[in-house]
Amino acid sequence: MTIPQEQFDDLLSRTALASLFYYPEVAVDDDGPNLRNDIAYCLEPVAGIADEDAKRLRVAIGRVITNPTAHRSDLLALVIELAPPPAE
């Protein structure tokens, strides 16, 4: 299944937003706001992506949320790899 570029753009926007509101004190398994829920929210636009690619994105998104400066280029490279080539 090919995911349109716009949906990957939405994933990046959601990840940026989640990283702005991230607090290290937020628990991973809490019922309230938590990293797992933030990652799931970020992945919603690409819900139909292959499981292996979703796992790779999940890890990259989690890293970007917790440390955007160190990991954003990795997420961008992965999105470029997974997104369809631009129309010419």
C-alpha atoms as one frame of an Amber mdcrd trajectory, in Angstrom:
protein
   0.000   0.000   0.000   1.400   3.374  -0.993   0.959   6.103   1.594   0.621
   9.601   0.056   3.277  12.205   0.868   0.666  14.361   2.625   0.152  11.656
   5.233   3.885  11.501   5.935   3.838  15.299   6.261   1.056  14.920   8.830
   3.162  12.336  10.700   6.070  14.811  10.844   3.792  17.627  12.045   2.313
  15.462  14.768   5.775  14.337  15.864   6.965  17.937  16.078   3.929  18.857
  18.163   4.410  15.871  20.469   8.061  16.786  20.996   7.086  20.348  21.968
   4.818  19.071  24.722   7.000  16.180  25.911   7.988  16.086  29.576  10.389
  13.381  30.800   8.229  12.957  33.909   5.393  11.597  31.761   5.208   7.855
  32.347   5.290   5.353  29.519   2.400   3.250  30.866   0.193   5.885  32.493
  -3.489   6.109  31.560  -3.101   9.842  30.900  -0.740  11.484  28.450   2.264
   9.261  27.839   4.938   8.519  25.284   3.191   5.410  23.949  -0.003   7.379
  23.274   1.984  10.188  21.647   3.701   7.725  19.307   0.360   6.114  18.399
  -1.080   9.579  17.673   1.861  10.382  15.393   1.448   7.099  13.485  -2.293
   7.551  12.797  -1.817   9.183   9.363   0.177   6.169   8.092  -1.973   3.467
   9.698  -1.882   1.245   6.593   1.895   1.009   6.411   3.633  -2.393   6.587
   4.295  -3.703  10.101   8.086  -3.672   9.720   8.033  -0.055   8.536   5.646
   0.881  11.348   8.090  -0.590  13.879  10.944   1.448  12.424   8.824   4.598
  12.468   7.667   3.914  16.031  11.269   3.790  17.269  12.304   6.878  15.295
   9.276   8.883  16.447   9.874   7.956  20.083  13.458   9.123  19.813  12.464
  12.400  18.164   9.823  13.126  20.793  12.313  12.607  23.627  15.327  14.275
  21.960  14.421  16.125  18.746  17.814  17.695  18.128  19.666  14.388  18.211
  17.211  12.307  16.179  15.160  14.428  13.764  17.471  13.775  10.809  17.028
  10.007  11.305  13.243  10.359  11.150  13.431  12.589   8.085  15.681  10.066
   6.321  13.247   7.253   7.147  10.258   9.257   5.889  12.123  10.052   2.663
  12.837   6.331   2.255   9.222   5.268   2.866   7.332   8.078   1.117   6.527
   7.813  -2.578   8.870   9.629  -4.956   7.768  13.171  -5.789   5.673  13.578
  -8.915   7.519  15.171 -11.797
